[in-house]
Amino acid sequence: MEKKIYDLRDIAAQEKALLGQTVTVQGWIRNHRKQKNIGFIEFFDGTALAAMQIVYDEQVEDFSGVQALRNGAAIEATGRLVEGRNGAPEMQAQTLTLMGDCTEDYPLQPKRHSLEFLRDIAYLRPRTRLFQAVFRVRSIAAQAIHNYFQARGYVYVHTPLITANDAEGAGNTFTVTTQEMGKPCKPEDDFFGRSTALAVTGQLEAETYALAYKRVYTFGPTFRAENSNTKTHAAEFWMIEPEICFCDLNQLMDIEEDFLKSVVREVLDKAMPELTFLQGYAKSNLIEKLNALLTSTVARVTHAEAIEILRSAPKQFEHEAVQGQDIFKEHEKYLTEEYFKSPVFVYDWPKDIKAFYMYQNDDGKTVAAVDLLVPGSGELMGGSQRETRLDLLVGRMNELGISTSQMDWYVNLRRYGGCTHSGFGMGFERLVMYLTDIENIRDVIPYPRTPGNCDF
């Protein structure tokens, strides 16, 4: 009969029933402390955040061989589970078998490494406690997103990663080509017979499916060639983009609030050990912040009203708040943390600083766009009611020099049964940063792609 291998996750769930039993586990050595007649191994297998201590003495099989086991090695351990000094299960080992050796120059020796150092060994950093916590939260949050939309009848749409349009109209795209670099490039001679790029969004294609299924969402990688080295920018990142028909801007804000609270609630429910560790790591009030979000009432204010609030603030900002212009991080912080003391929807933004597809308000100056700002992170989501009036959409595209013939498929949606519809986008890494209190986007994505960095 094949022996049963227990995960640490199983042992944590069945702790009382397994105490006194002999079990077998497989995983890795995080730290090995050796004394003359005894040894202590900090063992982890990735299935639970908490490690397990394995204690062995001279009664273990091949004591000298066990003492030679190094940090980082893969092992199989069999022994009796007892209650350790900290109340957690501890193994009194009978056999320890080397499954995969590790060399002396293993970089993850038992000390606190800097985040910069760990980025340089991104292929090993998932073995540290910090990144075990971060990427478990990322996994749980991703599933929570799917759970939310699937439970409400949304269809999951896989939009293309190679596209001939720049939906935001802002450039900064990565060119896709089969032609030899450094030589004259003719788009008509390329693989697709036209200029193509990696997609910055799946929104426009998602709209086509929303007009067939009523409610859809995308969740996948997007790309932006913005030469930025800030803590919140990456060249490759994941986006969640739902599109909903028969939905106006006010209804969209209701959905955004419900969606965010649902995801946060599921993460709190399923990742408390990870959140507790991350709160301690960041020395923050992470869990309190997330629970406060669940009970908060999200304020709603127009962009013009927000600017007036900022201009009347009893404090000096580094950047002046100006009507018709964008707001800065410090403004978002003041609105959420000092003025409203809650998340805030800022809606009806100036038309000139927003994308062509947004619904133009009757004042001719603003569009039905909305950003959700949250305490501690600032902007987390951006969305809008989409422009459904053919003449206004075409007029705006012409103003911005966007080809209506190249994007006739998008324009035609307004001819063929178009209806009021809205959608929002949320950068997944921004959400994970909010959920973990990790400050740099490079530390919430497995392999960050930033200017000058495409290792691994």
C-alpha positions as CSV (number, residue, x, y, z in Angstrom):
1,M,0.0,0.0,0.0
2,E,1.4,3.4,-1.0
3,K,2.2,5.6,2.0
4,K,0.1,8.7,2.6
5,I,1.9,12.0,2.3
6,Y,0.4,14.8,4.4
7,D,0.5,18.4,3.5
8,L,1.1,21.0,6.3
9,R,-2.3,22.3,5.3
10,D,-3.8,18.9,6.1
11,I,-1.9,18.8,9.4
12,A,-3.1,22.2,10.4
13,A,-6.7,21.3,9.6
14,Q,-6.6,17.9,11.4
15,E,-4.2,18.9,14.2
16,K,-6.0,17.4,17.2
17,A,-6.8,14.1,15.4
18,L,-3.2,13.7,14.2
19,L,-1.3,14.4,17.5
20,G,0.4,11.3,18.5
21,Q,0.2,9.8,15.0
22,T,3.1,8.9,12.7
23,V,2.9,10.9,9.5
24,T,5.1,11.5,6.4
25,V,5.6,14.9,4.8
26,Q,7.6,16.2,1.8
27,G,9.0,19.7,1.3
28,W,12.1,21.8,1.9
29,I,14.4,22.9,4.7
30,R,14.2,26.6,5.4
31,N,16.7,26.5,8.3
32,H,18.7,23.7,9.9
33,R,20.1,24.2,13.4
34,K,22.5,21.4,14.5
35,Q,23.8,20.5,17.9
36,K,26.0,17.6,18.9
37,N,23.2,15.1,19.7
38,I,20.2,16.8,18.4
39,G,19.0,19.0,15.5
40,F,16.1,21.3,14.6
41,I,14.7,21.7,11.0
42,E,12.4,24.5,10.0
43,F,10.3,22.6,7.4
44,F,7.9,24.1,4.8
45,D,6.0,22.6,1.9
46,G,4.2,25.6,0.5
47,T,0.7,24.4,1.4
48,A,0.5,26.6,4.5
49,L,2.2,29.7,5.6
50,A,3.3,28.3,9.0
51,A,6.3,26.1,8.9
52,M,6.7,23.0,11.1
53,Q,9.6,22.2,13.3
54,I,11.1,18.8,12.9
55,V,13.2,17.6,15.8
56,Y,15.6,14.7,15.5
57,D,18.2,13.1,17.8
58,E,20.7,10.2,17.6
59,Q,17.8,7.7,17.4
60,V,17.0,8.9,13.8
61,E,18.2,6.7,11.0
62,D,21.6,7.8,9.6
63,F,22.1,10.6,12.2
64,S,25.3,11.8,10.5
65,G,23.7,11.9,7.1
66,V,20.7,13.9,8.5
67,Q,23.1,16.4,10.1
68,A,24.7,17.0,6.7
69,L,21.3,18.2,5.2
70,R,21.6,21.8,4.0
71,N,19.2,24.7,3.9
72,G,17.1,24.6,0.7
73,A,17.3,20.8,0.3
74,A,14.1,18.9,-0.6
75,I,13.4,16.2,2.0
76,E,10.9,13.5,3.0
77,A,10.3,13.2,6.8
78,T,8.5,10.6,8.8
79,G,7.8,10.9,12.5
80,R,5.4,11.3,15.3
81,L,3.4,14.5,15.7
82,V,3.4,16.1,19.1
83,E,2.4,19.5,20.4
84,G,5.4,21.9,20.3
85,R,6.3,24.7,22.8
86,N,4.3,27.3,20.8
87,G,1.2,25.0,20.7
88,A,1.7,24.1,17.0
89,P,2.3,20.5,15.8
90,E,6.0,19.4,15.9
91,M,7.5,16.3,14.4
92,Q,9.7,13.9,16.3
93,A,11.5,12.5,13.3
94,Q,12.2,8.8,12.8
95,T,13.6,9.0,9.2
96,L,14.7,12.0,7.1
97,T,15.4,11.2,3.5
98,L,17.2,13.6,1.0
99,M,15.0,14.1,-2.1
100,G,16.9,16.9,-3.7
101,D,20.3,18.3,-2.5
102,C,21.1,21.9,-2.2
103,T,24.6,23.5,-2.6
104,E,26.4,25.6,0.0
105,D,26.0,28.8,-2.1
106,Y,22.1,28.7,-1.7
107,P,21.2,32.4,-1.5
108,L,18.3,32.1,1.0
109,Q,20.2,31.6,4.2
110,P,18.2,32.4,7.4
111,K,18.2,36.2,7.7
112,R,16.0,39.0,6.5
113,H,16.9,39.8,2.9
114,S,16.1,43.1,1.3
115,L,13.3,43.3,-1.3
116,E,15.9,44.5,-3.9
117,F,18.1,41.4,-3.3
118,L,15.1,39.1,-3.6
119,R,14.0,40.7,-6.9
120,D,17.4,39.7,-8.3
121,I,16.6,36.1,-7.4
122,A,12.9,36.2,-8.4
123,Y,13.0,32.4,-9.2
124,L,13.8,31.7,-5.5
125,R,11.9,34.4,-3.6
126,P,8.6,32.4,-3.5
127,R,10.3,30.2,-0.9
128,T,10.5,33.1,1.6
129,R,7.8,33.7,4.2
130,L,7.0,37.1,2.7
131,F,6.4,35.9,-0.8
132,Q,4.7,32.8,0.4
133,A,2.2,35.2,1.9
134,V,2.0,37.6,-1.0
135,F,1.4,35.1,-3.7
136,R,-1.0,33.1,-1.7
137,V,-3.1,36.3,-1.3
138,R,-2.7,36.9,-5.0
139,S,-4.0,33.4,-5.8
140,I,-7.0,33.8,-3.4
141,A,-7.8,37.2,-4.7
142,A,-7.8,36.0,-8.3
143,Q,-10.2,33.2,-7.5
144,A,-12.4,35.6,-5.6
145,I,-12.6,37.8,-8.7
146,H,-13.8,34.8,-10.8
147,N,-16.2,33.7,-8.0
148,Y,-17.8,37.1,-8.0
149,F,-18.5,37.4,-11.7
150,Q,-19.3,33.7,-12.2
151,A,-21.9,33.8,-9.4
152,R,-23.6,36.8,-11.1
153,G,-23.9,35.3,-14.6
154,Y,-20.9,37.1,-16.3
155,V,-19.3,35.4,-19.2
156,Y,-15.4,35.2,-19.0
157,V,-14.0,36.5,-22.3
158,H,-10.4,35.9,-23.4
159,T,-9.6,39.1,-25.4
160,P,-6.6,39.1,-27.8
161,L,-3.1,40.0,-26.6
162,I,-2.1,41.2,-30.1
163,T,-4.1,44.1,-31.5
164,A,-4.1,46.7,-34.2
165,N,-5.7,49.4,-32.0
166,D,-4.5,51.5,-29.0
167,A,-7.7,51.8,-27.0
168,E,-6.5,54.5,-24.7
169,G,-5.1,56.6,-27.6
170,A,-2.0,57.3,-25.6
171,G,0.6,55.3,-27.5
172,N,3.2,53.6,-25.3
173,T,2.6,50.2,-26.9
174,F,5.0,47.4,-27.7
175,T,5.3,46.7,-31.4
176,V,4.8,43.1,-32.6
177,T,6.7,42.3,-35.7
178,T,8.4,39.5,-37.6
179,Q,10.7,41.8,-39.5
180,E,14.4,42.1,-38.8
181,M,15.2,44.8,-36.3
182,G,17.3,47.7,-37.6
183,K,16.1,47.4,-41.2
184,P,13.3,49.4,-42.9
185,C,10.0,48.1,-41.7
186,K,6.9,48.1,-43.9
187,P,3.7,47.3,-42.0
188,E,2.1,45.9,-45.1
189,D,4.9,43.3,-45.4
190,D,4.6,42.2,-41.8
191,F,3.0,39.0,-40.5
192,F,-0.5,40.5,-40.1
193,G,-0.2,42.9,-43.1
194,R,-0.5,45.9,-40.8
195,S,1.0,47.5,-37.7
196,T,0.2,45.5,-34.5
197,A,1.1,45.8,-30.9
198,L,0.7,44.1,-27.5
199,A,-2.7,45.0,-26.1
200,V,-2.9,47.7,-23.4
201,T,-6.5,46.7,-22.6
202,G,-9.1,44.1,-23.6
203,Q,-12.0,46.6,-23.1
204,L,-13.0,47.3,-26.6
205,E,-13.2,43.7,-27.6
206,A,-15.1,42.9,-24.3
207,E,-17.7,45.5,-25.3
208,T,-18.5,43.4,-28.4
209,Y,-19.2,40.4,-26.3
210,A,-21.2,42.4,-23.7
211,L,-23.5,43.3,-26.5
212,A,-24.2,39.6,-27.0
213,Y,-24.1,38.3,-23.4
214,K,-25.2,41.3,-21.4
215,R,-22.5,40.9,-18.8
216,V,-18.9,39.9,-19.5
217,Y,-15.5,40.3,-17.9
218,T,-11.9,39.9,-18.9
219,F,-9.0,39.0,-16.6
220,G,-5.6,38.7,-18.3
221,P,-2.2,40.3,-19.0
222,T,-1.9,43.7,-20.6
223,F,1.2,45.6,-21.7
224,R,2.3,49.2,-21.7
225,A,5.7,50.5,-22.9
226,E,5.7,53.5,-20.5
227,N,9.3,54.3,-19.5
228,S,8.4,54.7,-15.8
229,N,10.3,53.5,-12.8
230,T,7.8,54.3,-10.1
231,K,6.5,51.9,-7.5
232,T,3.2,51.5,-9.2
233,H,4.1,51.0,-12.9
234,A,5.1,47.8,-14.7
235,A,5.3,47.0,-18.4
236,E,3.3,43.8,-18.0
237,F,0.4,43.6,-15.7
238,W,-3.0,42.0,-15.3
239,M,-6.3,43.7,-15.7
240,I,-9.9,42.9,-14.7
241,E,-12.3,44.6,-17.1
242,P,-16.1,43.9,-16.8
243,E,-18.6,45.3,-19.3
244,I,-22.2,45.5,-18.5
245,C,-25.2,46.3,-20.8
246,F,-28.2,48.3,-19.7
247,C,-26.0,49.9,-17.0
248,D,-25.4,53.6,-16.5
249,L,-22.7,55.4,-14.5
250,N,-24.6,55.3,-11.2
251,Q,-25.3,51.6,-11.5
252,L,-21.7,51.0,-12.4
253,M,-20.5,52.6,-9.2
254,D,-22.9,50.3,-7.3
255,I,-21.3,47.3,-9.0
256,E,-17.7,48.5,-8.4
257,E,-18.4,48.9,-4.7
258,D,-20.1,45.5,-4.4
259,F,-17.3,43.9,-6.3
260,L,-14.4,45.3,-4.3
261,K,-16.1,44.5,-1.0
262,S,-16.9,40.9,-2.1
263,V,-13.2,40.3,-3.1
264,V,-11.9,41.8,0.2
265,R,-14.4,39.8,2.2
266,E,-13.2,36.5,0.6
267,V,-9.6,37.3,1.1
268,L,-10.2,38.1,4.8
269,D,-12.0,34.9,5.1
270,K,-9.4,32.7,3.4
271,A,-6.1,34.3,3.9
272,M,-6.0,35.5,7.6
273,P,-2.7,33.8,8.4
274,E,-1.1,35.6,5.4
275,L,-2.7,38.9,6.2
276,T,-1.6,38.7,9.8
277,F,2.0,38.0,8.7
278,L,1.9,40.8,6.1
279,Q,0.5,43.3,8.7
280,G,3.5,42.5,11.0
281,Y,5.9,42.7,8.1
282,A,4.7,46.2,7.0
283,K,4.0,47.3,10.6
284,S,0.6,48.5,9.4
285,N,-3.1,48.2,10.3
286,L,-3.8,46.1,7.2
287,I,-6.5,43.9,8.7
288,E,-8.3,46.9,10.3
289,K,-8.1,48.8,7.0
290,L,-9.7,45.9,5.0
291,N,-12.4,45.4,7.6
292,A,-13.1,49.2,7.6
293,L,-13.7,49.0,3.9
294,L,-16.4,46.4,4.3
295,T,-18.4,48.6,6.6
296,S,-17.7,51.9,4.9
297,T,-20.1,53.9,2.8
298,V,-18.3,55.0,-0.3
299,A,-18.6,58.8,-0.9
300,R,-19.6,60.1,-4.3
301,V,-18.4,63.5,-5.6
302,T,-18.0,65.1,-9.0
303,H,-14.5,66.0,-10.2
304,A,-15.4,69.7,-10.1
305,E,-16.6,69.3,-6.5
306,A,-13.5,67.4,-5.6
307,I,-11.3,70.2,-6.9
308,E,-13.2,72.8,-4.9
309,I,-12.7,70.6,-1.7
310,L,-9.0,70.4,-2.4
311,R,-8.7,74.2,-3.1
312,S,-10.5,74.9,0.2
313,A,-8.3,72.5,2.2
314,P,-6.6,73.9,5.3
315,K,-3.3,72.6,4.1
316,Q,-0.7,73.3,1.4
317,F,-0.3,70.8,-1.4
318,E,2.8,70.3,-3.5
319,H,0.7,70.4,-6.6
320,E,-2.2,72.9,-7.0
321,A,-5.6,71.4,-7.6
322,V,-6.9,73.0,-10.9
323,Q,-10.4,72.7,-12.5
324,G,-10.2,70.7,-15.7
325,Q,-7.0,69.0,-14.8
326,D,-6.1,65.6,-13.2
327,I,-5.6,65.2,-9.5
328,F,-2.4,63.9,-7.8
329,K,-1.6,61.2,-5.3
330,E,-1.5,63.7,-2.5
331,H,-5.0,64.9,-3.5
332,E,-6.3,61.4,-3.5
333,K,-4.8,60.8,0.0
334,Y,-6.4,64.0,1.4
335,L,-9.9,63.1,0.0
336,T,-9.9,59.6,1.3
337,E,-8.0,59.8,4.5
338,E,-8.7,63.3,5.8
339,Y,-11.8,64.8,4.2
340,F,-14.2,61.9,3.7
341,K,-12.4,59.3,5.8
342,S,-13.7,56.6,3.4
343,P,-13.3,55.4,-0.1
344,V,-14.5,58.0,-2.7
345,F,-16.0,57.8,-6.2
346,V,-14.9,60.9,-8.2
347,Y,-17.1,61.1,-11.3
348,D,-17.9,63.4,-14.3
349,W,-14.3,64.0,-15.3
350,P,-13.0,66.7,-17.8
351,K,-13.4,65.3,-21.3
352,D,-10.0,66.4,-22.4
353,I,-8.1,64.1,-20.0
354,K,-10.2,61.0,-20.6
355,A,-10.5,58.4,-23.4
356,F,-12.5,58.8,-26.6
357,Y,-15.1,56.1,-25.8
358,M,-16.5,57.7,-22.7
359,Y,-20.1,59.1,-22.7
360,Q,-20.1,62.9,-23.2
361,N,-22.2,64.8,-20.7
362,D,-24.6,67.5,-21.7
363,D,-22.3,70.3,-20.5
364,G,-19.9,69.4,-23.4
365,K,-17.0,69.6,-21.0
366,T,-17.1,66.4,-19.0
367,V,-17.6,62.7,-19.6
368,A,-19.4,60.1,-17.5
369,A,-16.2,58.6,-16.1
370,V,-15.5,57.5,-12.6
371,D,-12.4,56.7,-10.5
372,L,-12.6,54.8,-7.2
373,L,-10.1,56.1,-4.6
374,V,-9.4,54.1,-1.5
375,P,-7.5,55.0,1.7
376,G,-3.9,54.0,1.7
377,S,-3.7,53.4,-2.1
378,G,-5.5,56.1,-4.0
379,E,-6.9,55.2,-7.3
380,L,-7.9,51.5,-7.5
381,M,-10.5,51.4,-10.3
382,G,-11.4,53.5,-13.3
383,G,-14.5,53.2,-15.4
384,S,-17.1,55.0,-17.4
385,Q,-20.4,54.8,-19.2
386,R,-19.5,54.2,-22.8
387,E,-20.5,56.6,-25.6
388,T,-23.4,55.0,-27.5
389,R,-24.4,57.9,-29.8
390,L,-22.8,57.3,-33.2
391,D,-22.4,61.0,-34.2
392,L,-20.7,61.9,-30.9
393,L,-18.4,58.9,-30.9
394,V,-17.3,59.5,-34.5
395,G,-16.8,63.2,-33.8
396,R,-14.6,62.5,-30.8
397,M,-12.5,60.0,-32.7
398,N,-12.0,62.5,-35.5
399,E,-11.0,65.2,-33.0
400,L,-8.3,62.8,-31.6
401,G,-7.2,61.5,-35.0
402,I,-8.4,58.0,-34.3
403,S,-9.2,56.1,-37.5
404,T,-12.9,55.3,-37.7
405,S,-12.3,53.0,-40.7
406,Q,-9.6,51.0,-38.9
407,M,-12.0,50.7,-36.0
408,D,-15.2,50.3,-38.0
409,W,-16.0,47.2,-36.0
410,Y,-16.2,49.3,-32.8
411,V,-18.1,52.1,-34.4
412,N,-20.6,49.6,-35.9
413,L,-21.6,48.5,-32.4
414,R,-23.5,51.8,-32.3
415,R,-25.3,50.9,-35.5
416,Y,-26.2,47.4,-34.7
417,G,-28.4,47.3,-31.6
418,G,-26.2,49.4,-29.3
419,C,-27.5,50.2,-25.9
420,T,-26.5,52.0,-22.7
421,H,-23.5,50.1,-21.3
422,S,-20.7,50.7,-18.9
423,G,-17.5,49.1,-17.6
424,F,-14.5,49.6,-15.4
425,G,-10.9,48.4,-15.3
426,M,-8.8,47.5,-12.3
427,G,-5.1,46.7,-12.3
428,F,-4.8,43.4,-10.5
429,E,-1.4,44.2,-9.1
430,R,-2.8,47.5,-7.7
431,L,-5.4,45.4,-5.9
432,V,-2.8,43.0,-4.5
433,M,-0.7,45.9,-3.2
434,Y,-3.8,47.2,-1.4
435,L,-4.6,43.7,0.0
436,T,-1.0,43.1,1.3
437,D,0.4,46.6,2.1
438,I,3.3,45.9,-0.2
439,E,4.4,49.2,-1.6
440,N,6.1,48.2,-4.9
441,I,4.4,46.5,-7.8
442,R,7.6,44.6,-8.5
443,D,6.9,42.6,-5.3
444,V,3.3,41.5,-6.1
445,I,3.9,40.0,-9.6
446,P,6.0,36.8,-10.0
447,Y,8.4,38.2,-12.6
448,P,8.2,42.0,-12.9
449,R,8.8,43.6,-16.3
450,T,10.1,47.1,-15.9
451,P,12.4,49.4,-17.9
452,G,15.7,47.5,-18.3
453,N,14.4,44.4,-16.5
454,C,13.2,41.3,-18.3
455,D,15.2,38.6,-16.5
456,F,14.0,35.0,-16.0
